[in-house]
Amino acid sequence: YLQRAARLGANDAQIRYWYARTLYEVKRYPEANRESAAAVRLAPKNGRGVYQAVLAAQAVGDHREALRLLDLADGLHPKTDEADFTRGFSLQQLGKQAEAIATYRAFLAGHPKHAQAHFNLAFALMTQRQCALAMPEFERALQLNPAMSAAHLHLATCARAVGNATVAQLHQASWEKSQGSKRR
C-alpha cells in the first residue's frame, strides 16, 4: 500500500517518510535510503524525516551523508534523543575515533544506561590503544546487557594489553562459552 501511495503521491513528504520508515523496518535499506532522501528533499525541516534519512544512510554505509544530515537535523523539531549516539557511530565508522569518543561521552552523560553507547565508546578507546580506559566501559556494557558477548572478547584483548592474564582468561572463557551456546 505504501509503495503505491508513494507512486501516487511522489511529492508528498509524509508518504515518502512513512514508506522509507517501513522499508527500513523490513531491512530494505537501499530503498529506504532512496525514499528517505526524497522525503528530506521535499521537507528538509521535518526532524523525524531527516533523522530517518540519517538511519537509512548509516544502514547503507554512507556515514558522510549521515553526518551531513545530522548537521541539518540540529535545531529541527523534534530532535531525537539518539542523535549524539548516532553521530558518534558515524564518526567511529569514518575513523574519527577521538571525535567519536567525545561524542559518546557527551551522550552517556545524559544516557548512562545505554549499553551500546558504552560498548561503542569502549571499542573506540580500545582502537586508540587506551585499554585501561576501555575496560570499565566494556564492563558497564556487560552489566547493562549481559548478552553482549563481544564485550567479553574485547575485555580479554584489553586485559592482555594491560598485563592482566587472569582477567583475560576469565573473559576469553566467557566469550568462548557464549559462542558455543550460539552454535547449538
N, C-alpha and C positions, 0 to 999 in steps of 0.2 A: 504494500500500500504506500509506504513512504517513497519507494523508488518511483512509483507512478506519480505521486504527488510532487516529487522533485522535478520530474519531467514537465508536469503541467504548470508548476509554479517556479520555474527556473530563476525568477528574480525575487523570490520570497526568502529572505534570510532565515526566517523562523523555520520554514520547512527544510531548508538546506541544513540548518543546525541539527534538527531532530533526526534527519536522515543520517548525517555524519555521526551523531552520537550512537545511533543504532548500529551502524556499520562498525564503529569502534567496539561496541559491546560484543559483537559477534566475531571480532578479531579479523575483520576485513580491512586491515589498516591502510593499504594504498588507496582504496576507495574512500575511506573515512578521511584521509588526508586531503584528497581532491575536494570532497564535499565541504570539509571544514574551511578550506581556503576560499571556496566560493562564498560561504556564509560570511566570512570575515570581509571579503571584498564588498559584499552587499551591506553589511552592518559593522563597520570597524570599531564602533563604540559599545558593542554588546559584550560585556565582560565574560559572560558564560560562553558565548560563541568563540571569543578569542582564546579562552582557556581550553576549550575543546580542541581548537586548532593546535595549541601547544602540545597536548597529549597525542594527537594524531601525528604531528611532526616527529615527536620523540619515538613513536611506535615504528616509524619508517626509517629511523636513524638520522633524521635531519635536525641535529641539535643546534646548528647555527640559526636555522629558521625558528626553532623553539625559543631560543634566547631573544630573537628579534620580536617575536610575538609576545613574550613575557614583558619586554620593554613597552610594547604597545599596550599591554593589559594594565600596567602600573597606572593607578588613578582611575581606572574604569570601575563601574559598579555592575555586578557585585564582584568584589575581589575575593578570590578563593583563599582559603586557609593554607592550602598546599603550595602556593606559588613559590615560596622560597625553597621548599624541598625540591620542587620540580626544577627550579633554576640550578640548584646545586647538582642535580643529576646531570643536566645538560653540560654544565661546566666540567664535571668529572669526566663525562664521555668525550669531551673535546681536549682532555689532558690538562686542564687548568685546575690542578689539584689544590693549590693554595687558595684560589678564589672559592672553589667548592667547599673546602674546609671551613672557611669563614662563613659561607652561606649556610652550611649545615649547622654550625654552632649558633648562628642567629636564629635559625628555625627552631632548634632544640630548646632555646631559652623560653620559647612560648609553648612548645610541644614536647615536654620531657619524656613522654611515654610513647613516642613514635619509634618503634623498634627498627624499621627500615632506615630511618634517618641516622640512628646510632650506628647501624651496620655500615651504611654508606660512608659516614664520617670516619669510622674505623678503617675501612678499606682505603680511603684516600690518605689517611695518616700512614698506613702501612706502606703504600706505594711511595710515600715520601721518606721512607725508612725511619719513621717515628713510631716504632713498635711499642715502646714503653707508654706512649700516649694512646695508641690504638687499642691496646689490650683492655682497658676498662670500658671502652666503648663497645667492643665485641661482647664483653661480659654483660653489659647492660642490655644489649640487643637480645642476648640469650635469656636474661631474666624476664624480659618483656614478651619474648616469643621463643619458648624452648624448642620449637620445631625448626628453628633457623639453623640447621645443621652446618651450613657453610661457615658459620661463626666459629665452630669448633676447629675446623681445618685451619682457618686463618689465625686463631689463637695458638694453635700448635706451632705454626710458622713463626709467629711473633715471639712466642716463648723460647723457641730455639735461638732466635736472633738476639734475645737479651740474655741468653745463657741459662735459662731455667728448664733443664731437661725433664724434671719431674712433671711440671705443668704441661710441657709439650707432649709428653707421653699420655697424660690424662686426656687431653683434648684430642689427640690423634686417635686414641682408642674410642672416644665418644663419637668422633666423626665416622670412623670405620664401622662402628656398631649401627649408626644411623643409615649408612649406605647398605649394610646387609639387610636391614629391615625394609628398605625401599625396593630391594630386588625380589622380595617374596611376594 
